[in-house]
Amino acid sequence: MKKNNIIFISTFILIFSLCSVPLFSDDLTSAISSSLEETTKSISNDTVENTTQLNVCPDAYIGNFFPSVPPHFLIGLSASGTFIDTGDLSDAVKSIISQMGGTNSIDFSLPGTLVLPAYSLNARIGGFFLPFDIGVFGSFANVQNLNFTDYSASVNEFTFGADVRYAVLEGNIILPKISLGLGYIYTHQSFDFSVSKSYSGTYEGYTGSIDSSSSVGLTLNMNILYLQAQISKKLLFFVPYAGVREVLVSNNNSYEYSSTVNANGTADSYGVSGDVSSNGFDFADLQTQLFAGIGFNALFTQFTANACWNPRTNLWSASLSSVFRM
């Protein structure tokens, strides 16, 4: 399966729009480095919100696998999306364009909100004797040679997660199900973008044809831990639910940028890189997620619509899933 990486491609195309003129002034390179650092942090936050929505089960507890007739398990697909405000990024890039004096007539525009998408294959199995269940999910994408007019890109992504939930209340005709859970997610994502452009202009006293190229690489390595509590109640074919998560993140993220200008047979190059890591789990950065949704049971299939809000970052996420279940 392929993952639609619209937000990542859009983000770095904006940076690359600047490479058609020399980018070796201290002010411009500093602005680009600052913009890439903030973009890396923003995408890191968005990724946390997105990946934690990929293995949501409407039932707070699915029942035992053994002893049980039938044994309880499920397997299916999930897709999620986080709504991202692009205002800060737009302001940063427009500021850089302004510093350039409009010498290249760069036409820059971006929707105010974009959606960061993700998908996963997920499964869950009921416990043995004790009232618990275990869920796992994963996704993978390796897309090379995404070609645009002046740009090319490649994307590599791998995500794996698992959680265990214990039913403190198994529920019945009257009472709801209530569970407490612990989860872990690892995600690796790398994005490489390059652009080359030829134009007529002036560089270092030379006026004529100039060849310019730039490349950006972004790498995310993230470990995510979370605790959650969930309540659900089956009502005929529907399973409304709600819950809360407390999320901790340890990340090792980085970015690289390079630019080369070839004018009159002389090539000048510049590069900058940065580390945007958390140096372990930091309880000061503990994030709260409030989630709720509804499941719909149809024979051996369950469909789920889920929504989540992070009060600290004000990020909204949503997910849909379809599973075969027993």
C-alpha positions, 0 to 999 in steps of 0.5 A, spaced: 500 500 500 502 507 498 501 512 503 499 519 501 504 524 503 501 530 501 503 534 507 510 532 507 511 534 499 507 540 500 512 543 506 518 541 502 516 544 495 515 551 499 522 550 501 525 548 494 521 554 491 526 558 494 532 555 491 531 558 484 536 563 486 542 563 490 541 562 498 548 563 501 546 569 505 546 568 512 539 571 513 536 566 508 540 560 510 538 562 518 531 563 516 531 556 512 534 552 518 529 555 523 523 554 518 526 546 517 527 546 525 520 548 526 517 544 521 520 538 523 517 539 530 510 540 527 510 534 523 513 530 529 507 532 533 502 531 528 505 524 527 504 522 534 496 524 534 496 520 527 499 514 529 495 513 536 489 513 532 490 507 528 488 501 533 482 504 536 477 499 538 470 501 540 469 496 545 473 497 551 474 490 552 473 485 546 472 478 551 476 472 552 480 468 546 480 462 551 476 460 554 470 462 550 465 460 545 467 463 540 474 465 541 474 473 541 479 476 536 479 481 530 483 483 524 482 489 519 484 496 516 484 503 519 486 510 516 487 516 520 488 523 519 490 529 523 488 536 521 494 541 520 494 549 521 499 551 515 499 558 518 506 558 521 509 555 515 506 560 510 508 566 514 515 563 515 516 562 507 513 568 505 518 572 510 524 569 506 521 570 500 520 578 502 527 578 504 529 575 497 526 582 494 521 578 489 527 577 484 524 571 482 517 572 482 515 566 487 508 565 487 506 562 493 500 559 496 498 553 501 491 552 504 490 554 511 489 547 513 491 540 510 490 533 512 496 528 515 494 521 513 496 514 515 493 507 515 495 501 518 493 493 518 491 492 525 489 486 529 486 484 537 486 478 540 482 476 547 486 474 553 486 467 556 482 466 563 483 473 565 479 479 562 484 483 558 486 483 550 492 485 546 492 489 540 497 490 534 498 494 528 503 496 523 504 500 516 509 500 511 511 505 505 517 505 500 515 510 495 521 512 490 521 517 484 515 522 486 516 526 480 513 533 479 515 539 474 522 541 478 521 537 484 523 529 486 521 526 492 522 519 496 518 517 502 520 511 507 515 509 513 515 504 518 510 504 524 509 498 529 505 499 535 502 494 540 497 495 547 494 491 552 488 493 556 485 490 562 477 490 563 476 493 570 469 492 569 467 487 564 460 490 563 453 486 562 446 488 559 446 494 564 453 496 566 458 499 561 465 496 559 471 499 562 478 498 561 485 501 563 491 500 557 498 501 556 501 502 549 507 503 545 508 505 538 515 506 534 515 510 528 521 511 523 519 516 517 524 519 512 523 524 506 528 526 501 526 532 496 530 535 491 529 540 486 533 543 480 532 549 476 535 554 471 534 561 470 537 567 467 539 572 473 545 575 476 550 572 481 557 574 484 557 579 478 555 574 473 549 575 469 546 570 464 544 563 465 544 560 472 543 553 474 541 552 481 539 545 485 537 544 492 535 538 497 532 537 503 532 530 508 528 529 514 528 523 518 523 522 524 525 516 529 520 516 535 518 512 541 511 513 543 508 510 550 501 512 553 496 510 558 489 510 557 482 509 560 476 507 556 469 506 557 464 503 552 456 500 552 453 496 546 446 499 544 443 494 539 448 494 533 452 500 536 457 501 541 459 508 543 465 509 547 469 515 550 476 515 553 483 519 555 490 518 553 496 520 557 502 520 551 509 521 552 514 521 546 522 520 545 524 522 539 531 522 535 529 527 529 533 531 524 534 535 518 539 536 512 539 542 507 544 543 501 544 548 495 548 549 489 549 554 484 553 554 478 554 560 474 559 562 469 563 555 470 563 556 478 559 552 483 558 554 490 555 550 495 552 550 502 549 546 507 546 546 513 543 540 518 540 540 525 538 535 530 531 536 533 531 530 539 528 530 545 533 526 549 529 521 552 522 521 555 520 528 558 514 528 563 514 536 562 511 534 555 506 529 557 500 530 552 493 529 553 488 526 548 481 526 549 477 521 544 470 518 542 466 515 537 462 509 535 462 502 532 457 499 528 456 491 528 454 488 522 454 480 522 462 479 523 464 486 521 465 492 525 465 499 522 468 505 527 468 512 526 473 515 531 475 523 533 480 525 538 482 532 541 489 534 544 487 540 548 495 542 549 496 543 542 489 543 539 490 538 534 484 534 532 484 527 529 480 522 526 480 515 524 476 510 520 476 502 521 473 496 518 475 489 521 472 482 521 471 480 528 469 474 532 
